[in-house]
């Protein structure tokens, strides 16, 4: 069983230091968006990417 404490922790940390927040749907990301969204309900992801390549392309265009 996975610990739910890790879901969204990186987004919360990024929010605290005012960094850009990108959620990648692969790996843990899918659970972070759905089942564990309540853990980071006060944080908005700046971008939600389907995969790492899409996230990288978004960063480059910024």
URVEN-V639533 format. One record per helix or strand of 2 or more residues. SS is the DSSP state (~ for helix, > for strand). FROM is the first residue (numbers start at 0). TO is the last residue. If there is no record, write none. Layout:
# URVEN-V639533
SS FROM TO
SS FROM TO
This chain:
# URVEN-V639533
~ 3 5
~ 8 15
> 21 23
~ 28 32
~ 36 39
> 46 48
~ 51 60
